[in-house]
Amino acid sequence: MREAGCDVRRKCGPEMGNGRFESHPEVRQVMREGAEENQIFKALSILLQYPDRELLAGLQQLRETVQGFSRTTAISVCDRFLAYLESNPLIKLQEEYTRTFDLNAETCLNLSFHRFGDSRERGPALAHLNQLYKAAGWEILTGELPDYLPLMLEFAFVGPGSARNEVLALYREEIGGLFERLKAQESPYAHLIELVLSLSHQSSF
């Protein structure tokens, strides 16, 4: 059973294309799939998804993408997590993910839940995120909530820089709190969230 506010539908394959969003025709040019910063956000979005056979089948492609990064910290963090995925059986990976993100409200990946819980204020906050996505010309294709961190990272991959910065800045404090709690638990996911936090502070992203 999942904690209230943490139930999301996971739907993302290991491809480096945009899977959760659909753009309006007039803004397709804003998606720069070749830019390294976009690729880092997409890689993080994929690595933070629920581990399944499709994800594991795409690890070699992910590793090749990561090795093409010029940012040594991003390479180190992603390589370390890829090694974790490769060295554990799928059932153990799934149990760890479920225990960490589905059964523990303190480390839920729905960021607005950390700020508002299930209060009435959360609804307008989710609506605001949706409005930001739409204003940038993108529509969510899946049933995930707009505050689901992997989805937000995918928007950082496809969206224009100004909108991306605004979305990440909105919940930077919650990302930092999530990192601290995962670090205290010695979770293998802690360094991924730390990298997200670091990138959220870089105004050039």
C-alpha angles and dihedrals in degrees: 000000000000126000116257112273095020101084111113136158112247114215119153133114128206093262118122091224126097109278107164101042137058120199130218108250094247094058102044089106091069091071106091103182093177096060112106096222090055091050091052092053091048092049090052091048090054096044091052094055126101107281114245138154092273091056093048091048089058098049095103091054089048092049091052090051092048092050088058092061117106094204106093095201092055091048093049095047095045094043091051092052093044088055089053091052092047096048099052132066116252095247091055091049091051093047091051093048093048093046092048104041109016103038100037117065091194091066100034114143093223098097100196088059089066091056103037107015109200094325123132090255091071094069095061090044091056091046090052091055090050089052091052091053092048093045088056089052101256133121126200110243099189133061094252121124114254092242094058103123098223088052091049089051090051088053087052086056097050105025131086116269097250094052092043092053092048094050094049093043091055092066102025091118091052091048089053092050091048090052093051093050093047090047090053089052090049087234119177086228094061096089092049090056090045089056091049089052092049093050091048089061094053107094092198090068 
